[in-house]
Amino acid sequence: MITPSLILFYLAGALTLGGALGVVMGRNIVYAAISLIVSLLGVAGVFLLAFAEFLALVQILIYGGAIVIVIVFALMLTRLDEFQQLSEHKQWPLAALSALAFFGVLAAAIARTAVTTRDRAEVSFTALSESLFVDWAIPFEVVSLVLLVALIGAVVMVRRTGERS
């Protein structure tokens, strides 16, 4: 039986897969970043269908906003003439074969895994915030430091030698 939530799930899944294909198959990196936003919006839709409103909001604000903006800033800092050479590569058949093999392994694992279902229920913000700020506070800070170091490293790598900032 087709329910409205099933139709919305299929729409969110199609949005996610379409955006992901746009990221992978796009030749222009800016269009790939826009496709990434579309894909992340589809994932946020799946979170909404699972009654995870907070995760959907975080998906849109943090990933859809901040991460894509960092990607665009990194593109603005890179030298375009070096990037043009990276878009042409001769190993795409091997990459496509590897991707298909990985997809086959994932599909086989999904097909053989038993799915347990239960009724959907809301999670209280009190329990969620306690879990985030007590149990996961240190890993969150470590990830933020790693991202900061990666951003600083990207700026240092892009800076032309001999220039003073």
C-alpha positions as CSV (number, residue, x, y, z in Angstrom):
1,M,0.0,0.0,0.0
2,I,1.4,3.4,-1.0
3,T,1.2,5.9,1.8
4,P,2.0,9.6,1.7
5,S,5.1,9.1,3.8
6,L,6.3,6.4,1.4
7,I,5.9,8.8,-1.5
8,L,7.8,11.5,0.4
9,F,10.6,8.9,1.2
10,Y,10.9,8.0,-2.5
11,L,11.1,11.8,-3.4
12,A,13.7,12.4,-0.8
13,G,15.7,9.4,-1.9
14,A,15.5,10.5,-5.6
15,L,16.6,14.0,-4.5
16,T,19.5,12.4,-2.6
17,L,20.6,10.1,-5.4
18,G,20.2,12.7,-8.1
19,G,22.3,15.2,-6.2
20,A,24.9,12.6,-5.5
21,L,25.1,11.7,-9.2
22,G,25.5,15.4,-10.0
23,V,28.4,15.6,-7.6
24,V,30.2,12.6,-9.0
25,M,29.4,13.1,-12.7
26,G,29.6,16.9,-12.8
27,R,32.5,18.5,-14.8
28,N,32.2,21.9,-13.1
29,I,33.2,22.0,-9.5
30,V,30.7,24.8,-8.7
31,Y,27.9,22.8,-10.1
32,A,29.1,19.8,-8.1
33,A,28.9,21.9,-4.9
34,I,25.3,22.9,-5.8
35,S,24.5,19.2,-6.4
36,L,26.0,18.4,-3.0
37,I,23.5,20.9,-1.5
38,V,20.6,19.2,-3.3
39,S,21.8,15.8,-2.1
40,L,22.1,17.0,1.5
41,L,18.6,18.5,1.3
42,G,17.4,15.0,0.3
43,V,19.1,13.5,3.4
44,A,17.5,16.2,5.5
45,G,14.1,15.1,4.1
46,V,14.8,11.5,5.1
47,F,15.7,12.7,8.6
48,L,12.4,14.6,8.8
49,L,10.5,11.5,7.8
50,A,12.2,9.6,10.6
51,F,11.1,12.3,13.1
52,A,14.6,13.6,13.6
53,E,13.9,17.3,13.2
54,F,17.1,18.3,15.0
55,L,19.3,16.2,12.7
56,A,17.5,17.6,9.6
57,L,18.2,21.1,10.8
58,V,21.8,20.3,11.5
59,Q,22.1,18.6,8.1
60,I,20.9,21.8,6.4
61,L,22.7,24.4,8.5
62,I,26.1,22.6,9.1
63,Y,26.5,20.4,6.1
64,G,24.4,22.3,3.5
65,G,25.6,25.7,4.6
66,A,29.0,25.6,6.3
67,I,30.7,22.6,4.6
68,V,29.7,23.7,1.1
69,I,30.8,27.2,1.8
70,V,34.2,25.9,2.9
71,I,34.4,23.9,-0.3
72,V,33.7,27.0,-2.4
73,F,36.2,29.0,-0.4
74,A,38.8,26.3,-1.0
75,L,38.1,26.5,-4.7
76,M,38.5,30.3,-4.6
77,L,41.9,29.8,-3.0
78,T,43.3,27.3,-5.4
79,R,45.1,28.0,-8.6
80,L,42.7,27.3,-11.5
81,D,45.4,26.4,-14.0
82,E,46.6,23.5,-11.8
83,F,43.0,22.4,-11.3
84,Q,42.3,22.1,-15.1
85,Q,44.9,19.4,-15.4
86,L,43.3,17.3,-12.6
87,S,39.9,17.1,-14.4
88,E,41.4,14.9,-17.3
89,H,42.5,11.5,-16.1
90,K,43.1,8.2,-17.8
91,Q,42.2,6.0,-15.0
92,W,38.4,6.5,-15.1
93,P,37.7,2.9,-16.3
94,L,39.4,1.5,-13.3
95,A,37.6,3.9,-11.0
96,A,34.3,3.0,-12.6
97,L,35.0,-0.7,-12.2
98,S,36.0,-0.2,-8.5
99,A,32.8,1.9,-7.9
100,L,30.6,-0.8,-9.4
101,A,32.3,-3.5,-7.4
102,F,31.9,-1.5,-4.2
103,F,28.2,-1.0,-5.1
104,G,27.8,-4.7,-5.6
105,V,29.3,-5.5,-2.2
106,L,27.0,-2.9,-0.6
107,A,23.9,-4.2,-2.4
108,A,24.7,-7.8,-1.4
109,A,25.2,-6.7,2.2
110,I,21.9,-4.8,2.2
111,A,20.0,-7.7,0.6
112,R,21.3,-10.2,3.2
113,T,20.7,-8.0,6.2
114,A,17.5,-8.5,8.2
115,V,15.7,-5.3,8.8
116,T,14.0,-4.8,12.2
117,T,11.2,-2.2,12.2
118,R,9.5,-0.5,15.1
119,D,7.1,2.3,15.5
120,R,8.5,5.8,15.0
121,A,8.7,7.9,18.1
122,E,10.2,11.3,18.9
123,V,13.4,11.7,20.9
124,S,13.3,14.3,23.6
125,F,15.6,17.3,23.3
126,T,16.7,16.7,26.8
127,A,18.0,13.2,26.1
128,L,19.5,14.4,22.8
129,S,21.3,17.4,24.2
130,E,22.6,15.4,27.2
131,S,24.0,12.8,24.8
132,L,25.6,15.5,22.5
133,F,27.1,17.6,25.2
134,V,28.1,14.9,27.7
135,D,28.9,11.8,25.7
136,W,30.1,13.3,22.4
137,A,31.6,16.6,23.5
138,I,35.3,15.6,23.2
139,P,34.9,13.9,19.7
140,F,33.1,16.9,18.5
141,E,35.9,19.3,19.6
142,V,38.5,17.0,18.1
143,V,36.7,17.0,14.7
144,S,36.5,20.8,14.8
145,L,40.2,21.0,15.4
146,V,41.0,18.6,12.6
147,L,38.8,20.7,10.2
148,L,40.6,23.9,11.4
149,V,44.0,22.3,10.7
150,A,42.9,21.2,7.3
151,L,41.7,24.7,6.4
152,I,44.9,26.3,7.6
153,G,46.9,23.6,5.7
154,A,44.9,24.4,2.5
155,V,45.7,28.1,2.8
156,V,49.4,27.4,3.4
157,M,49.6,25.0,0.4
158,V,47.9,27.5,-1.9
159,R,49.9,30.5,-0.9
160,R,52.6,31.1,-3.6
161,T,56.1,30.7,-2.4
162,G,58.0,33.9,-1.7
163,E,54.8,36.0,-1.0
164,R,54.3,37.7,2.3
165,S,50.9,37.8,3.8
